[in-house]
Protein backbone atom coordinates (compact mmCIF):
# COMPACT_ATOMS: atom_id res chain seq x y z
CA UNK A 1 0.00 0.00 0.00
CA UNK A 2 1.36 3.39 -0.89
CA UNK A 3 2.48 5.95 1.66
CA UNK A 4 2.91 8.88 -0.74
CA UNK A 5 1.20 12.20 -0.16
CA UNK A 6 -2.44 13.01 -0.81
CA UNK A 7 -1.80 14.58 -4.20
CA UNK A 8 -2.32 13.91 -7.88
CA UNK A 9 0.14 11.53 -9.50
CA UNK A 10 1.36 14.34 -11.75
CA UNK A 11 1.91 18.01 -10.87
CA UNK A 12 0.31 20.60 -13.17
CA UNK A 13 2.32 23.52 -14.45
CA UNK A 14 2.03 26.47 -12.05
CA UNK A 15 -0.55 29.07 -13.00
CA UNK A 16 0.45 32.74 -12.82
CA UNK A 17 0.34 33.73 -9.17
CA UNK A 18 -1.69 36.83 -9.92
CA UNK A 19 -4.50 34.67 -11.30
CA UNK A 20 -5.53 33.14 -7.98
CA UNK A 21 -8.96 32.20 -9.33
CA UNK A 22 -7.30 30.03 -11.97
CA UNK A 23 -5.04 28.45 -9.36
CA UNK A 24 -8.00 27.54 -7.16
CA UNK A 25 -9.87 26.13 -10.16
CA UNK A 26 -6.81 23.98 -10.95
CA UNK A 27 -6.61 22.74 -7.34
CA UNK A 28 -10.32 21.88 -7.37
CA UNK A 29 -9.92 19.99 -10.66
CA UNK A 30 -7.07 17.98 -9.16
CA UNK A 31 -9.23 17.13 -6.15
CA UNK A 32 -11.96 15.84 -8.46
CA UNK A 33 -9.58 13.52 -10.30
CA UNK A 34 -9.25 9.82 -9.72
CA UNK A 35 -5.50 10.08 -9.14
CA UNK A 36 -5.58 11.11 -5.49
CA UNK A 37 -3.39 8.93 -3.30
CA UNK A 38 -3.91 8.68 0.46
CA UNK A 39 -1.27 7.82 3.04
CA UNK A 40 -1.60 4.37 4.60
CA UNK A 41 -3.29 5.53 7.80
CA UNK A 42 -5.74 7.72 5.90
CA UNK A 43 -6.62 4.82 3.60
CA UNK A 44 -7.30 2.65 6.63
CA UNK A 45 -9.47 5.38 8.14
CA UNK A 46 -11.55 5.49 4.97
CA UNK A 47 -11.94 1.69 5.18
CA UNK A 48 -13.25 2.14 8.74
CA UNK A 49 -15.87 4.61 7.49
CA UNK A 50 -16.93 2.21 4.75
CA UNK A 51 -17.17 -0.70 7.20
CA UNK A 52 -19.41 1.40 9.45
CA UNK A 53 -21.81 1.74 6.50
CA UNK A 54 -22.03 -2.04 6.20
CA UNK A 55 -25.28 -3.25 7.85
CA UNK A 56 -23.42 -6.38 9.00
CA UNK A 57 -20.71 -4.33 10.71
CA UNK A 58 -19.80 -5.56 14.21
CA UNK A 59 -17.80 -4.09 17.07
CA UNK A 60 -15.29 -6.94 16.76
CA UNK A 61 -14.68 -6.33 13.06
CA UNK A 62 -14.31 -2.60 13.61
CA UNK A 63 -11.93 -3.07 16.53
CA UNK A 64 -9.81 -5.44 14.47
CA UNK A 65 -9.56 -2.91 11.63
CA UNK A 66 -8.82 0.01 13.96
CA UNK A 67 -6.08 -1.96 15.71
CA UNK A 68 -4.29 -2.37 12.38
CA UNK A 69 -3.05 1.21 12.65
CA UNK A 70 -1.40 2.52 15.84
CA UNK A 71 -2.31 6.17 15.14
CA UNK A 72 -6.02 5.50 14.71
CA UNK A 73 -6.07 3.05 17.62
CA UNK A 74 -4.42 5.58 19.95
CA UNK A 75 -6.85 8.30 18.87
CA UNK A 76 -9.88 6.07 19.49
CA UNK A 77 -8.77 5.11 23.00
CA UNK A 78 -7.80 8.70 23.85
CA UNK A 79 -11.19 10.11 22.90
CA UNK A 80 -13.01 7.26 24.67
CA UNK A 81 -11.19 8.32 27.84
CA UNK A 82 -11.86 12.05 27.37
CA UNK A 83 -14.25 13.90 29.66
CA UNK A 84 -16.92 14.00 26.95
CA UNK A 85 -17.18 10.20 26.74
CA UNK A 86 -15.90 8.97 30.10
CA UNK A 87 -18.64 10.25 32.40
CA UNK A 88 -18.10 7.39 34.84
CA UNK A 89 -14.40 8.10 35.29
CA UNK A 90 -13.48 4.53 34.38
CA UNK A 91 -10.76 4.50 31.73
CA UNK A 92 -10.57 1.89 29.00
CA UNK A 93 -7.28 0.48 27.79
CA UNK A 94 -8.27 -1.57 24.77
CA UNK A 95 -9.65 -0.72 21.35
CA UNK A 96 -12.72 -2.95 21.51
CA UNK A 97 -13.93 -1.34 24.75
CA UNK A 98 -13.19 2.10 23.31
CA UNK A 99 -15.18 1.36 20.14
CA UNK A 100 -18.10 0.07 22.21
CA UNK A 101 -18.11 3.20 24.36
CA UNK A 102 -17.85 5.64 21.49
CA UNK A 103 -20.37 4.11 19.10
CA UNK A 104 -20.37 4.14 15.31
CA UNK A 105 -21.08 7.85 14.78
CA UNK A 106 -18.15 8.98 16.92
CA UNK A 107 -15.87 6.37 15.37
CA UNK A 108 -16.76 7.81 11.96
CA UNK A 109 -15.75 11.24 13.25
CA UNK A 110 -12.40 9.99 14.49
CA UNK A 111 -11.69 8.19 11.24
CA UNK A 112 -12.31 11.48 9.44
CA UNK A 113 -10.10 13.35 11.91
CA UNK A 114 -7.19 11.07 11.07
CA UNK A 115 -7.59 11.89 7.37
CA UNK A 116 -7.64 15.60 8.16
CA UNK A 117 -4.71 15.41 10.56
CA UNK A 118 -2.59 13.52 8.06
CA UNK A 119 -3.32 16.13 5.43
CA UNK A 120 -1.83 18.63 7.89
CA UNK A 121 1.46 16.76 7.62
CA UNK A 122 1.56 16.89 3.82
CA UNK A 123 2.59 20.52 3.60
CA UNK A 124 5.82 20.79 1.65
CA UNK A 125 7.64 23.66 3.38
CA UNK A 126 8.09 24.78 7.00
CA UNK A 127 5.93 27.83 6.31
CA UNK A 128 3.16 25.69 4.86
CA UNK A 129 3.40 23.24 7.76
CA UNK A 130 2.97 26.16 10.15
CA UNK A 131 -0.18 27.17 8.28
CA UNK A 132 -1.47 23.59 8.38
CA UNK A 133 -0.88 23.31 12.13
CA UNK A 134 -2.77 26.56 12.69
CA UNK A 135 -5.60 25.28 10.50
CA UNK A 136 -5.74 22.07 12.53
CA UNK A 137 -5.91 24.09 15.76
CA UNK A 138 -8.85 26.01 14.30
CA UNK A 139 -10.52 22.81 13.11
CA UNK A 140 -10.22 21.09 16.48
CA UNK A 141 -11.76 24.05 18.31
CA UNK A 142 -14.64 24.32 15.83
CA UNK A 143 -15.39 20.59 16.06
CA UNK A 144 -15.42 20.55 19.86
CA UNK A 145 -17.48 23.74 20.11
CA UNK A 146 -19.92 22.53 17.46
CA UNK A 147 -20.66 19.47 19.59
CA UNK A 148 -21.38 21.63 22.65
CA UNK A 149 -23.50 24.15 20.71
CA UNK A 150 -25.48 21.29 19.15
CA UNK A 151 -26.40 20.02 22.60
CA UNK A 152 -27.05 23.36 24.25
CA UNK A 153 -28.41 25.65 21.54
CA UNK A 154 -29.42 24.20 18.17
CA UNK A 155 -30.39 20.69 19.38
CA UNK A 156 -29.03 18.98 16.29
CA UNK A 157 -27.17 15.67 16.55
CA UNK A 158 -23.95 16.43 18.49
CA UNK A 159 -21.96 13.66 16.79
CA UNK A 160 -22.96 14.94 13.36
CA UNK A 161 -21.98 18.46 14.41
CA UNK A 162 -18.61 17.19 15.61
CA UNK A 163 -18.06 15.35 12.32
CA UNK A 164 -19.00 18.43 10.28
CA UNK A 165 -16.60 20.52 12.36
CA UNK A 166 -13.76 18.07 11.76
CA UNK A 167 -14.08 18.15 7.98
CA UNK A 168 -15.29 21.71 7.36
CA UNK A 169 -11.78 22.89 6.38
CA UNK A 170 -10.76 19.79 4.42
CA UNK A 171 -10.46 21.88 1.26
CA UNK A 172 -8.08 24.22 3.05
CA UNK A 173 -5.80 21.34 4.01
CA UNK A 174 -5.82 20.16 0.43
CA UNK A 175 -4.94 23.65 -0.79
CA UNK A 176 -1.96 23.77 1.57
CA UNK A 177 -0.87 20.29 0.44
CA UNK A 178 -0.97 21.45 -3.19
CA UNK A 179 0.53 24.92 -2.62
CA UNK A 180 4.04 23.75 -3.48
CA UNK A 181 2.99 23.68 -7.15
CA UNK A 182 2.22 27.41 -6.97
CA UNK A 183 5.20 29.19 -5.36
CA UNK A 184 4.22 32.29 -3.45
CA UNK A 185 0.51 31.48 -3.24
CA UNK A 186 0.44 31.23 0.55
CA UNK A 187 3.36 33.53 1.30
CA UNK A 188 1.87 36.81 0.06
CA UNK A 189 0.43 39.56 2.23
CA UNK A 190 -3.06 39.57 3.72
CA UNK A 191 -5.71 40.00 1.07
CA UNK A 192 -3.79 38.05 -1.58
CA UNK A 193 -6.06 35.05 -1.09
CA UNK A 194 -9.32 36.97 -1.22
CA UNK A 195 -10.51 34.63 -3.97
CA UNK A 196 -10.48 31.84 -1.38
CA UNK A 197 -13.16 33.62 0.63
CA UNK A 198 -15.07 34.68 -2.50
CA UNK A 199 -15.79 31.16 -3.74
CA UNK A 200 -12.47 29.31 -3.79
CA UNK A 201 -13.03 27.60 -0.45
CA UNK A 202 -16.38 26.29 -1.67
CA UNK A 203 -15.01 25.21 -5.04
CA UNK A 204 -12.09 23.24 -3.61
CA UNK A 205 -14.00 22.05 -0.55
CA UNK A 206 -16.86 20.60 -2.60
CA UNK A 207 -14.42 18.64 -4.75
CA UNK A 208 -12.58 17.11 -1.79
CA UNK A 209 -15.76 16.37 0.19
CA UNK A 210 -17.26 14.64 -2.84
CA UNK A 211 -14.11 12.56 -3.31
CA UNK A 212 -14.24 11.51 0.36
CA UNK A 213 -17.92 10.59 0.09
CA UNK A 214 -19.09 12.94 2.85
CA UNK A 215 -22.83 12.65 3.73
CA UNK A 216 -25.12 15.03 1.86
CA UNK A 217 -26.50 16.61 5.04
CA UNK A 218 -23.00 17.47 6.22
CA UNK A 219 -22.01 18.92 2.83
CA UNK A 220 -25.19 21.02 2.89
CA UNK A 221 -24.28 22.36 6.34
CA UNK A 222 -20.76 23.25 5.23
CA UNK A 223 -22.26 25.00 2.20
CA UNK A 224 -24.26 27.06 4.70
CA UNK A 225 -21.05 27.90 6.53
CA UNK A 226 -19.47 29.10 3.28
CA UNK A 227 -22.50 31.28 2.57
CA UNK A 228 -22.28 32.77 6.05
CA UNK A 229 -25.96 33.38 6.77
CA UNK A 230 -26.86 32.73 10.42
CA UNK A 231 -30.54 32.06 11.14
CA UNK A 232 -32.14 33.66 14.17
CA UNK A 233 -32.69 31.80 16.31
CA UNK A 234 -29.91 29.40 15.25
CA UNK A 235 -31.32 25.92 14.72
CA UNK A 236 -29.64 24.06 11.87
CA UNK A 237 -26.37 22.18 11.49
CA UNK A 238 -25.11 25.07 9.35
CA UNK A 239 -25.97 27.52 12.15
CA UNK A 240 -24.11 25.27 14.57
CA UNK A 241 -20.97 25.40 12.42
CA UNK A 242 -21.24 29.17 11.97
CA UNK A 243 -21.48 29.77 15.72
CA UNK A 244 -18.62 27.36 16.44
CA UNK A 245 -16.49 29.10 13.82
CA UNK A 246 -17.24 32.51 15.35
CA UNK A 247 -16.48 31.31 18.88
CA UNK A 248 -13.29 29.38 18.03
CA UNK A 249 -10.36 31.18 19.69
CA UNK A 250 -8.07 30.26 16.79
CA UNK A 251 -8.97 31.73 13.39
CA UNK A 252 -8.37 29.95 10.13
CA UNK A 253 -5.01 31.13 8.75
CA UNK A 254 -6.51 31.03 5.26
CA UNK A 255 -9.14 33.57 6.31
CA UNK A 256 -6.33 35.76 7.57
CA UNK A 257 -4.53 35.45 4.21
CA UNK A 258 -7.80 36.40 2.55
CA UNK A 259 -7.81 39.55 4.67
CA UNK A 260 -11.08 38.54 6.36
CA UNK A 261 -11.19 39.66 9.98
CA UNK A 262 -13.83 39.09 12.61
CA UNK A 263 -15.41 42.52 12.54
CA UNK A 264 -19.02 42.21 13.63
CA UNK A 265 -18.45 38.79 15.17
CA UNK A 266 -19.50 39.81 18.66
CA UNK A 267 -22.66 41.38 17.30
CA UNK A 268 -23.52 38.19 15.43
CA UNK A 269 -23.02 36.08 18.54
CA UNK A 270 -24.87 38.50 20.82
CA UNK A 271 -27.89 38.43 18.52
CA UNK A 272 -27.85 34.64 18.24
CA UNK A 273 -27.18 33.80 21.90
CA UNK A 274 -27.79 36.01 24.91
CA UNK A 275 -24.80 36.87 27.09
CA UNK A 276 -25.89 34.70 30.00
CA UNK A 277 -26.39 31.60 27.87
CA UNK A 278 -23.14 32.20 26.01
CA UNK A 279 -21.19 32.58 29.26
CA UNK A 280 -22.78 29.40 30.57
CA UNK A 281 -21.90 27.45 27.43
CA UNK A 282 -18.29 28.61 27.44
CA UNK A 283 -17.88 28.00 31.17
CA UNK A 284 -19.56 24.60 31.37
CA UNK A 285 -17.97 23.33 28.17
CA UNK A 286 -14.43 24.54 28.83
CA UNK A 287 -13.14 21.30 30.31
CA UNK A 288 -14.97 19.21 27.75
CA UNK A 289 -13.69 21.26 24.82
CA UNK A 290 -10.12 21.14 26.12
CA UNK A 291 -10.36 17.40 26.65
CA UNK A 292 -11.71 16.75 23.16
CA UNK A 293 -9.12 18.99 21.53
CA UNK A 294 -6.30 17.31 23.46
CA UNK A 295 -7.53 13.90 22.36
CA UNK A 296 -7.81 15.02 18.74
CA UNK A 297 -4.30 16.45 18.81
CA UNK A 298 -2.82 13.25 20.23
C-alpha positions in Angstrom: 0.0 0.0 0.0 1.4 3.4 -0.9 2.5 6.0 1.7 2.9 8.9 -0.7 1.2 12.2 -0.2 -2.4 13.0 -0.8 -1.8 14.6 -4.2 -2.3 13.9 -7.9 0.1 11.5 -9.5 1.4 14.3 -11.8 1.9 18.0 -10.9 0.3 20.6 -13.2 2.3 23.5 -14.4 2.0 26.5 -12.1 -0.6 29.1 -13.0 0.5 32.7 -12.8 0.3 33.7 -9.2 -1.7 36.8 -9.9 -4.5 34.7 -11.3 -5.5 33.1 -8.0 -9.0 32.2 -9.3 -7.3 30.0 -12.0 -5.0 28.5 -9.4 -8.0 27.5 -7.2 -9.9 26.1 -10.2 -6.8 24.0 -10.9 -6.6 22.7 -7.3 -10.3 21.9 -7.4 -9.9 20.0 -10.7 -7.1 18.0 -9.2 -9.2 17.1 -6.1 -12.0 15.8 -8.5 -9.6 13.5 -10.3 -9.2 9.8 -9.7 -5.5 10.1 -9.1 -5.6 11.1 -5.5 -3.4 8.9 -3.3 -3.9 8.7 0.5 -1.3 7.8 3.0 -1.6 4.4 4.6 -3.3 5.5 7.8 -5.7 7.7 5.9 -6.6 4.8 3.6 -7.3 2.6 6.6 -9.5 5.4 8.1 -11.5 5.5 5.0 -11.9 1.7 5.2 -13.3 2.1 8.7 -15.9 4.6 7.5 -16.9 2.2 4.7 -17.2 -0.7 7.2 -19.4 1.4 9.5 -21.8 1.7 6.5 -22.0 -2.0 6.2 -25.3 -3.3 7.8 -23.4 -6.4 9.0 -20.7 -4.3 10.7 -19.8 -5.6 14.2 -17.8 -4.1 17.1 -15.3 -6.9 16.8 -14.7 -6.3 13.1 -14.3 -2.6 13.6 -11.9 -3.1 16.5 -9.8 -5.4 14.5 -9.6 -2.9 11.6 -8.8 0.0 14.0 -6.1 -2.0 15.7 -4.3 -2.4 12.4 -3.1 1.2 12.7 -1.4 2.5 15.8 -2.3 6.2 15.1 -6.0 5.5 14.7 -6.1 3.0 17.6 -4.4 5.6 19.9 -6.8 8.3 18.9 -9.9 6.1 19.5 -8.8 5.1 23.0 -7.8 8.7 23.9 -11.2 10.1 22.9 -13.0 7.3 24.7 -11.2 8.3 27.8 -11.9 12.0 27.4 -14.3 13.9 29.7 -16.9 14.0 27.0 -17.2 10.2 26.7 -15.9 9.0 30.1 -18.6 10.2 32.4 -18.1 7.4 34.8 -14.4 8.1 35.3 -13.5 4.5 34.4 -10.8 4.5 31.7 -10.6 1.9 29.0 -7.3 0.5 27.8 -8.3 -1.6 24.8 -9.7 -0.7 21.3 -12.7 -3.0 21.5 -13.9 -1.3 24.7 -13.2 2.1 23.3 -15.2 1.4 20.1 -18.1 0.1 22.2 -18.1 3.2 24.4 -17.9 5.6 21.5 -20.4 4.1 19.1 -20.4 4.1 15.3 -21.1 7.8 14.8 -18.2 9.0 16.9 -15.9 6.4 15.4 -16.8 7.8 12.0 -15.7 11.2 13.2 -12.4 10.0 14.5 -11.7 8.2 11.2 -12.3 11.5 9.4 -10.1 13.4 11.9 -7.2 11.1 11.1 -7.6 11.9 7.4 -7.6 15.6 8.2 -4.7 15.4 10.6 -2.6 13.5 8.1 -3.3 16.1 5.4 -1.8 18.6 7.9 1.5 16.8 7.6 1.6 16.9 3.8 2.6 20.5 3.6 5.8 20.8 1.7 7.6 23.7 3.4 8.1 24.8 7.0 5.9 27.8 6.3 3.2 25.7 4.9 3.4 23.2 7.8 3.0 26.2 10.2 -0.2 27.2 8.3 -1.5 23.6 8.4 -0.9 23.3 12.1 -2.8 26.6 12.7 -5.6 25.3 10.5 -5.7 22.1 12.5 -5.9 24.1 15.8 -8.8 26.0 14.3 -10.5 22.8 13.1 -10.2 21.1 16.5 -11.8 24.0 18.3 -14.6 24.3 15.8 -15.4 20.6 16.1 -15.4 20.6 19.9 -17.5 23.7 20.1 -19.9 22.5 17.5 -20.7 19.5 19.6 -21.4 21.6 22.6 -23.5 24.1 20.7 -25.5 21.3 19.1 -26.4 20.0 22.6 -27.1 23.4 24.3 -28.4 25.7 21.5 -29.4 24.2 18.2 -30.4 20.7 19.4 -29.0 19.0 16.3 -27.2 15.7 16.6 -23.9 16.4 18.5 -22.0 13.7 16.8 -23.0 14.9 13.4 -22.0 18.5 14.4 -18.6 17.2 15.6 -18.1 15.3 12.3 -19.0 18.4 10.3 -16.6 20.5 12.4 -13.8 18.1 11.8 -14.1 18.1 8.0 -15.3 21.7 7.4 -11.8 22.9 6.4 -10.8 19.8 4.4 -10.5 21.9 1.3 -8.1 24.2 3.0 -5.8 21.3 4.0 -5.8 20.2 0.4 -4.9 23.7 -0.8 -2.0 23.8 1.6 -0.9 20.3 0.4 -1.0 21.5 -3.2 0.5 24.9 -2.6 4.0 23.7 -3.5 3.0 23.7 -7.1 2.2 27.4 -7.0 5.2 29.2 -5.4 4.2 32.3 -3.5 0.5 31.5 -3.2 0.4 31.2 0.6 3.4 33.5 1.3 1.9 36.8 0.1 0.4 39.6 2.2 -3.1 39.6 3.7 -5.7 40.0 1.1 -3.8 38.1 -1.6 -6.1 35.0 -1.1 -9.3 37.0 -1.2 -10.5 34.6 -4.0 -10.5 31.8 -1.4 -13.2 33.6 0.6 -15.1 34.7 -2.5 -15.8 31.2 -3.7 -12.5 29.3 -3.8 -13.0 27.6 -0.4 -16.4 26.3 -1.7 -15.0 25.2 -5.0 -12.1 23.2 -3.6 -14.0 22.1 -0.6 -16.9 20.6 -2.6 -14.4 18.6 -4.7 -12.6 17.1 -1.8 -15.8 16.4 0.2 -17.3 14.6 -2.8 -14.1 12.6 -3.3 -14.2 11.5 0.4 -17.9 10.6 0.1 -19.1 12.9 2.9 -22.8 12.6 3.7 -25.1 15.0 1.9 -26.5 16.6 5.0 -23.0 17.5 6.2 -22.0 18.9 2.8 -25.2 21.0 2.9 -24.3 22.4 6.3 -20.8 23.3 5.2 -22.3 25.0 2.2 -24.3 27.1 4.7 -21.0 27.9 6.5 -19.5 29.1 3.3 -22.5 31.3 2.6 -22.3 32.8 6.0 -26.0 33.4 6.8 -26.9 32.7 10.4 -30.5 32.1 11.1 -32.1 33.7 14.2 -32.7 31.8 16.3 -29.9 29.4 15.3 -31.3 25.9 14.7 -29.6 24.1 11.9 -26.4 22.2 11.5 -25.1 25.1 9.3 -26.0 27.5 12.2 -24.1 25.3 14.6 -21.0 25.4 12.4 -21.2 29.2 12.0 -21.5 29.8 15.7 -18.6 27.4 16.4 -16.5 29.1 13.8 -17.2 32.5 15.3 -16.5 31.3 18.9 -13.3 29.4 18.0 -10.4 31.2 19.7 -8.1 30.3 16.8 -9.0 31.7 13.4 -8.4 30.0 10.1 -5.0 31.1 8.8 -6.5 31.0 5.3 -9.1 33.6 6.3 -6.3 35.8 7.6 -4.5 35.5 4.2 -7.8 36.4 2.6 -7.8 39.6 4.7 -11.1 38.5 6.4 -11.2 39.7 10.0 -13.8 39.1 12.6 -15.4 42.5 12.5 -19.0 42.2 13.6 -18.5 38.8 15.2 -19.5 39.8 18.7 -22.7 41.4 17.3 -23.5 38.2 15.4 -23.0 36.1 18.5 -24.9 38.5 20.8 -27.9 38.4 18.5 -27.9 34.6 18.2 -27.2 33.8 21.9 -27.8 36.0 24.9 -24.8 36.9 27.1 -25.9 34.7 30.0 -26.4 31.6 27.9 -23.1 32.2 26.0 -21.2 32.6 29.3 -22.8 29.4 30.6 -21.9 27.5 27.4 -18.3 28.6 27.4 -17.9 28.0 31.2 -19.6 24.6 31.4 -18.0 23.3 28.2 -14.4 24.5 28.8 -13.1 21.3 30.3 -15.0 19.2 27.7 -13.7 21.3 24.8 -10.1 21.1 26.1 -10.4 17.4 26.7 -11.7 16.8 23.2 -9.1 19.0 21.5 -6.3 17.3 23.5 -7.5 13.9 22.4 -7.8 15.0 18.7 -4.3 16.4 18.8 -2.8 13.2 20.2 
